[in-house]
Amino acid sequence: MLWTALQAMLILGFPFLARRLALQGYLPAWLSPVVLCYALGIILSNLRLFPLDNGLSNTFTEFTIIMAIPLMLYSTNLPQWLRHARGSLFSFLLCALSGLLATAFAAFLFHNKIPDAWRISGMLVGIYTGGTPNMQAIGLALEAPQETIILLNAADILLGGIYLLFLTSWAPRAYGALLKPFHWEGEKEETAAEQDEPDPFNYKDSGIAIALTIGIIGLSVGSCWLAFGNFSNVAFILLMLTTLSIAASFAPKVRMLENTFESGEYFLLMFCVALGMLADFSEIIAQGADIVSYTAVALLGTILLHLLLAYLFRIDRDTMLFTSVAAIYGPAFIGQIAIVTGNRKLVVSGIAMGLLGYAIGNYLGIGLGYGLRYWLGG
């Protein structure tokens, strides 16, 4: 009980400390609050400084994400976003194409060493066009052994976590050296992040926004029950959550609420701590060296090919970053890249692309898996 209470206190309280350290200038430029929170969770999970309750961590990851998405959408100006939607869609499709090509290449490279290469590539395509939920569904569809699914998920957490740390630290500067800067085709909107001296936090407006978010969550979950008779359709719930949140943003009183984005950011930092606590690498180190190598080739190939295509088609840095996160991690992580880049205008685009990945990822993964089985003779 004592350790569970300590774990909950760290998830709830460490983001406050991380943000204070950043605001006071005590963190180096590469160490954002996102990176610090994520790293804390990973350290606690793998060094086993005290026993962690995975059920508690899971609960926090689910709750904080569904709270964060609406809060980060309330200040959205949808008409201005629509002017940039075409570029985001094109960049996302390039990332999905990169994932298909890279995972197919990995299958041909490793199929003599790993008999289930065609299944693994199919599941990896699901990861790179929507995230882990797609991988689980594709694994079941391709009848992958449970141990393969577990090892692949651990390898994805390990390597995906490394890339996420890169995305939330050095990536904006590194990619900015190759890609053109983001240009918003609309009126400039001043945000709290752009002010020299941020205004005091408006707790009243934040409380109103949180109450509104709880109501929207209730409507989204209720709609899922009415449509499917259960609460297990995560993609549908996220779609409803996003749709209702955007609809709320059309109300001037909602859009003008102060500190809604900052409130969503805090929930995301809690999510980072809790997710890091679930990243236990002992099993993958003991049993899955080949799976790690396979996943590394597929992930690195996807990233580099997408970057090359973004450069060739003159896609700007922020659009490339947001769509890369949407494809590889899903809509849940869009807020983190918004925090790092300081660009809130692409939050809706990123979430929309992540939801699109949920929709098409299963088709791409299952199709590639069976195609590779035919070509490789699996």
C-alpha positions as CSV (number, residue, x, y, z in Angstrom):
1,M,0.0,0.0,0.0
2,L,2.8,2.4,0.9
3,W,4.6,1.7,-2.4
4,T,1.4,2.1,-4.4
5,A,0.8,5.5,-2.7
6,L,4.4,6.6,-3.5
7,Q,4.0,5.5,-7.1
8,A,0.8,7.5,-7.4
9,M,2.4,10.6,-5.9
10,L,5.3,10.4,-8.3
11,I,2.9,10.2,-11.3
12,L,0.8,13.1,-10.0
13,G,3.6,15.3,-8.6
14,F,6.7,14.8,-10.7
15,P,5.3,16.6,-13.7
16,F,4.9,19.7,-11.6
17,L,8.6,19.5,-10.6
18,A,9.7,18.9,-14.2
19,R,7.8,22.0,-15.4
20,R,9.2,24.2,-12.6
21,L,12.7,23.1,-13.4
22,A,12.1,24.0,-17.1
23,L,10.5,27.3,-16.3
24,Q,13.4,28.3,-14.0
25,G,16.0,27.4,-16.6
26,Y,17.5,24.5,-14.7
27,L,17.2,22.0,-17.5
28,P,19.5,21.9,-20.6
29,A,17.9,22.6,-23.9
30,W,17.8,18.9,-24.9
31,L,16.1,17.8,-21.6
32,S,12.4,18.8,-21.9
33,P,9.9,18.0,-19.2
34,V,8.5,15.3,-21.5
35,V,11.9,13.6,-21.7
36,L,12.5,13.9,-18.0
37,C,9.1,12.4,-17.0
38,Y,9.4,9.6,-19.5
39,A,13.0,8.8,-18.3
40,L,11.9,8.8,-14.6
41,G,9.3,6.1,-15.3
42,I,11.8,3.9,-17.3
43,I,14.5,4.2,-14.6
44,L,12.0,3.2,-11.8
45,S,10.8,0.3,-13.9
46,N,14.2,-1.2,-14.8
47,L,16.2,-0.4,-11.7
48,R,13.4,-1.7,-9.5
49,L,14.0,0.8,-6.7
50,F,10.7,-0.2,-5.3
51,P,7.8,-2.5,-6.4
52,L,5.6,-0.9,-9.1
53,D,1.9,-1.7,-9.6
54,N,1.4,-2.1,-13.4
55,G,-2.3,-2.0,-13.0
56,L,-2.0,1.5,-11.5
57,S,0.3,2.6,-14.3
58,N,-2.1,1.3,-16.9
59,T,-5.0,3.1,-15.3
60,F,-3.1,6.4,-15.3
61,T,-2.0,6.1,-18.9
62,E,-5.6,5.5,-20.1
63,F,-7.1,8.3,-17.9
64,T,-4.5,10.9,-18.6
65,I,-4.7,10.5,-22.4
66,I,-8.4,10.9,-22.6
67,M,-8.2,13.9,-20.4
68,A,-5.4,15.5,-22.4
69,I,-6.8,15.3,-25.9
70,P,-9.9,17.5,-25.4
71,L,-8.0,20.1,-23.3
72,M,-5.4,20.5,-26.1
73,L,-8.2,21.0,-28.7
74,Y,-10.4,23.6,-27.1
75,S,-8.3,26.5,-28.4
76,T,-8.2,25.2,-32.0
77,N,-9.2,27.4,-34.8
78,L,-10.5,24.8,-37.2
79,P,-11.0,27.0,-40.4
80,Q,-7.3,28.0,-40.2
81,W,-6.3,24.3,-39.6
82,L,-8.1,23.2,-42.8
83,R,-5.8,25.3,-44.9
84,H,-2.9,23.1,-43.8
85,A,-4.7,19.7,-43.7
86,R,-3.7,18.7,-47.3
87,G,0.1,18.9,-46.5
88,S,-0.4,16.8,-43.3
89,L,-2.3,14.1,-45.1
90,F,0.4,13.9,-47.9
91,S,3.2,13.7,-45.3
92,F,1.3,11.0,-43.3
93,L,0.8,8.9,-46.4
94,L,4.5,9.2,-47.2
95,C,5.3,7.9,-43.7
96,A,2.9,5.0,-44.2
97,L,4.5,4.2,-47.5
98,S,7.9,4.3,-45.8
99,G,6.7,1.9,-43.2
100,L,5.5,-0.6,-45.8
101,L,8.8,-0.5,-47.7
102,A,11.0,-0.7,-44.7
103,T,9.2,-3.5,-43.0
104,A,9.0,-5.5,-46.3
105,F,12.8,-5.0,-46.6
106,A,13.3,-6.3,-43.0
107,A,11.3,-9.4,-43.8
108,F,13.4,-10.2,-46.8
109,L,16.6,-9.5,-44.8
110,F,15.6,-11.7,-41.8
111,H,13.3,-14.4,-43.1
112,N,16.0,-17.1,-43.1
113,K,16.7,-16.4,-39.5
114,I,13.2,-15.7,-38.2
115,P,10.5,-18.0,-39.5
116,D,7.7,-15.6,-38.5
117,A,9.2,-12.7,-40.4
118,W,6.1,-12.2,-42.5
119,R,3.9,-11.9,-39.4
120,I,6.4,-9.6,-37.7
121,S,6.5,-7.2,-40.6
122,G,2.7,-7.2,-40.8
123,M,2.5,-6.3,-37.1
124,L,5.2,-3.6,-37.5
125,V,3.3,-2.0,-40.3
126,G,0.4,-1.7,-37.8
127,I,2.7,0.1,-35.4
128,Y,4.0,2.5,-38.0
129,T,0.5,3.5,-39.2
130,G,-1.3,4.0,-35.9
131,G,0.6,2.5,-33.0
132,T,0.5,-0.5,-30.6
133,P,-3.3,-1.1,-30.8
134,N,-3.0,-2.0,-34.5
135,M,-0.1,-4.4,-33.8
136,Q,-2.2,-6.4,-31.3
137,A,-5.1,-6.7,-33.7
138,I,-2.9,-7.7,-36.7
139,G,-1.1,-10.2,-34.5
140,L,-4.4,-11.9,-33.7
141,A,-5.5,-11.8,-37.4
142,L,-2.2,-13.3,-38.6
143,E,-2.3,-15.9,-35.8
144,A,1.0,-14.9,-34.3
145,P,2.1,-16.8,-31.2
146,Q,1.5,-14.9,-28.0
147,E,5.2,-15.0,-27.1
148,T,6.0,-13.3,-30.4
149,I,3.5,-10.5,-29.8
150,I,4.9,-10.0,-26.3
151,L,8.6,-9.8,-27.5
152,L,7.7,-7.5,-30.4
153,N,5.8,-5.2,-28.1
154,A,8.8,-5.1,-25.7
155,A,11.2,-4.4,-28.6
156,D,8.9,-1.6,-29.8
157,I,8.8,0.0,-26.4
158,L,12.6,-0.1,-26.2
159,L,13.4,1.2,-29.6
160,G,10.3,3.4,-29.9
161,G,11.2,4.9,-26.5
162,I,14.7,5.8,-27.7
163,Y,13.2,7.5,-30.8
164,L,10.6,9.3,-28.7
165,L,13.4,10.7,-26.5
166,F,15.2,11.8,-29.7
167,L,12.0,13.4,-31.1
168,T,11.4,15.3,-27.9
169,S,14.9,16.6,-27.5
170,W,17.3,16.9,-30.5
171,A,15.0,16.0,-33.4
172,P,13.5,19.5,-34.0
173,R,16.9,21.0,-34.4
174,A,18.4,18.1,-36.4
175,Y,15.4,17.9,-38.8
176,G,15.3,21.7,-39.0
177,A,18.7,21.6,-40.7
178,L,17.3,19.6,-43.6
179,L,13.7,20.7,-43.9
180,K,12.2,24.1,-44.4
181,P,10.5,25.9,-41.5
182,F,6.8,25.6,-40.8
183,H,4.6,28.4,-42.3
184,W,1.1,28.9,-41.2
185,E,-1.3,30.2,-43.9
186,G,-3.4,32.3,-41.7
187,E,-3.3,35.1,-39.1
188,K,-0.7,34.8,-36.4
189,E,-2.1,33.6,-33.1
190,E,-0.2,34.6,-30.0
191,T,0.0,31.8,-27.5
192,A,1.2,31.6,-23.9
193,A,4.4,29.9,-25.2
194,E,5.2,32.9,-27.4
195,Q,4.8,35.5,-24.7
196,D,7.9,36.8,-22.9
197,E,6.2,36.7,-19.6
198,P,3.4,34.2,-19.3
199,D,0.2,35.3,-17.4
200,P,-0.6,33.7,-14.1
201,F,-2.3,30.4,-14.4
202,N,-6.1,30.7,-14.5
203,Y,-7.3,27.9,-12.3
204,K,-10.9,28.9,-12.7
205,D,-10.8,28.5,-16.5
206,S,-8.8,25.3,-16.2
207,G,-11.4,23.9,-13.8
208,I,-14.2,24.7,-16.2
209,A,-12.3,23.1,-19.0
210,I,-11.6,19.9,-17.0
211,A,-15.3,19.7,-16.0
212,L,-16.3,20.1,-19.7
213,T,-13.8,17.3,-20.6
214,I,-15.3,14.9,-18.1
215,G,-18.7,15.5,-19.7
216,I,-17.3,14.9,-23.2
217,I,-15.6,11.7,-22.1
218,G,-18.9,10.5,-20.7
219,L,-20.7,11.2,-24.0
220,S,-17.9,9.5,-26.0
221,V,-17.9,6.4,-23.8
222,G,-21.7,6.3,-23.8
223,S,-21.8,6.5,-27.6
224,C,-19.4,3.6,-27.8
225,W,-21.8,1.5,-25.6
226,L,-24.8,2.5,-27.7
227,A,-23.0,1.6,-31.0
228,F,-21.2,-1.6,-30.0
229,G,-22.6,-2.7,-26.7
230,N,-19.1,-2.5,-25.0
231,F,-16.4,0.0,-24.2
232,S,-13.5,-1.8,-26.0
233,N,-13.5,0.1,-29.3
234,V,-10.7,2.6,-28.5
235,A,-10.5,4.0,-32.0
236,F,-14.3,4.9,-31.9
237,I,-14.0,6.5,-28.4
238,L,-11.0,8.6,-29.5
239,L,-12.9,9.6,-32.7
240,M,-15.9,10.7,-30.7
241,L,-13.7,12.4,-28.1
242,T,-11.9,14.4,-30.8
243,T,-15.1,15.3,-32.7
244,L,-16.9,16.5,-29.6
245,S,-13.8,18.5,-28.5
246,I,-13.5,20.2,-31.9
247,A,-17.2,20.9,-31.8
248,A,-16.8,22.5,-28.4
249,S,-14.0,24.7,-29.8
250,F,-16.5,26.4,-32.1
251,A,-18.1,28.0,-29.0
252,P,-16.2,31.3,-28.4
253,K,-16.6,30.9,-24.6
254,V,-14.8,27.6,-24.8
255,R,-12.1,28.7,-27.2
256,M,-11.3,31.7,-25.1
257,L,-10.8,29.7,-21.9
258,E,-7.3,30.3,-20.6
259,N,-4.6,27.7,-19.9
260,T,-6.6,24.8,-21.5
261,F,-3.5,23.7,-23.5
262,E,-1.3,23.9,-20.4
263,S,-3.7,21.8,-18.4
264,G,-3.7,19.2,-21.2
265,E,0.1,19.3,-21.2
266,Y,0.2,18.5,-17.5
267,F,-2.0,15.4,-18.0
268,L,0.4,14.3,-20.8
269,L,3.4,14.6,-18.5
270,M,1.6,12.3,-16.0
271,F,1.1,10.0,-18.9
272,C,4.8,10.0,-19.7
273,V,5.7,9.0,-16.1
274,A,3.1,6.2,-16.0
275,L,4.1,4.8,-19.5
276,G,7.7,4.8,-18.6
277,M,6.9,2.7,-15.5
278,L,5.5,0.0,-17.9
279,A,8.7,-0.3,-19.9
280,D,10.5,-3.3,-18.4
281,F,13.3,-4.4,-20.8
282,S,14.5,-7.5,-18.9
283,E,12.5,-10.0,-20.9
284,I,13.5,-8.6,-24.3
285,I,17.2,-8.5,-23.3
286,A,17.0,-12.2,-22.2
287,Q,15.1,-13.6,-25.2
288,G,14.6,-11.2,-28.1
289,A,17.9,-10.1,-29.6
290,D,16.9,-11.0,-33.1
291,I,13.5,-9.3,-32.7
292,V,15.3,-6.1,-31.5
293,S,17.6,-6.2,-34.6
294,Y,14.6,-6.8,-36.9
295,T,12.6,-4.0,-35.3
296,A,15.6,-1.6,-35.4
297,V,16.0,-2.1,-39.2
298,A,12.3,-1.6,-39.8
299,L,12.0,1.5,-37.6
300,L,15.2,3.1,-38.8
301,G,14.3,2.4,-42.4
302,T,10.8,4.0,-41.9
303,I,12.3,7.1,-40.3
304,L,15.0,7.7,-42.8
305,L,12.9,7.0,-45.8
306,H,10.2,9.4,-44.5
307,L,12.8,12.0,-43.9
308,L,14.2,11.6,-47.4
309,L,10.7,11.8,-49.0
310,A,9.9,14.9,-46.9
311,Y,13.1,16.6,-48.1
312,L,12.4,15.7,-51.8
313,F,8.8,16.9,-51.6
314,R,9.7,20.0,-49.6
315,I,7.6,19.2,-46.6
316,D,8.3,21.5,-43.6
317,R,9.9,20.3,-40.4
318,D,6.8,20.5,-38.1
319,T,4.5,18.8,-40.5
320,M,7.0,16.0,-40.9
321,L,7.5,15.6,-37.1
322,F,3.8,15.7,-36.3
323,T,2.9,13.1,-39.0
324,S,5.8,10.9,-38.0
325,V,4.6,10.8,-34.4
326,A,1.0,10.3,-35.6
327,A,2.0,7.3,-37.7
328,I,4.5,5.6,-35.3
329,Y,2.9,6.4,-31.9
330,G,-0.7,7.3,-32.7
331,P,-2.8,10.3,-31.6
332,A,-2.0,9.9,-27.9
333,F,1.5,11.4,-28.4
334,I,0.7,14.4,-30.5
335,G,0.6,16.7,-27.6
336,Q,4.2,15.9,-26.7
337,I,5.5,17.0,-30.0
338,A,3.4,20.1,-29.8
339,I,5.0,21.0,-26.5
340,V,8.6,20.4,-27.9
341,T,8.1,22.3,-31.2
342,G,6.0,25.1,-29.6
343,N,3.5,24.6,-32.5
344,R,-0.1,24.1,-31.3
345,K,-1.6,24.7,-34.8
346,L,-1.0,21.2,-36.0
347,V,-2.4,19.4,-33.0
348,V,-5.7,18.7,-34.8
349,S,-3.9,17.5,-37.9
350,G,-1.7,15.2,-35.9
351,I,-4.6,13.6,-34.0
352,A,-6.6,13.3,-37.2
353,M,-3.7,11.5,-38.9
354,G,-3.3,9.2,-35.9
355,L,-6.9,8.3,-36.1
356,L,-6.5,7.7,-39.9
357,G,-3.7,5.3,-39.0
358,Y,-6.0,3.4,-36.7
359,A,-8.4,3.1,-39.6
360,I,-6.0,1.9,-42.3
361,G,-3.2,0.2,-40.3
362,N,-5.0,-3.1,-39.9
363,Y,-5.7,-3.4,-43.6
364,L,-2.1,-2.5,-44.5
365,G,-0.6,-4.9,-41.9
366,I,-2.7,-7.9,-42.7
367,G,-2.3,-7.3,-46.5
368,L,1.5,-7.0,-46.2
369,G,1.7,-10.0,-43.9
370,Y,-0.1,-12.3,-46.3
371,G,1.7,-10.9,-49.3
372,L,5.0,-11.6,-47.7
373,R,4.0,-15.1,-46.7
374,Y,3.3,-15.7,-50.4
375,W,6.5,-14.2,-51.6
376,L,8.7,-15.7,-48.9
377,G,7.0,-19.1,-49.0
378,G,6.0,-18.9,-45.3
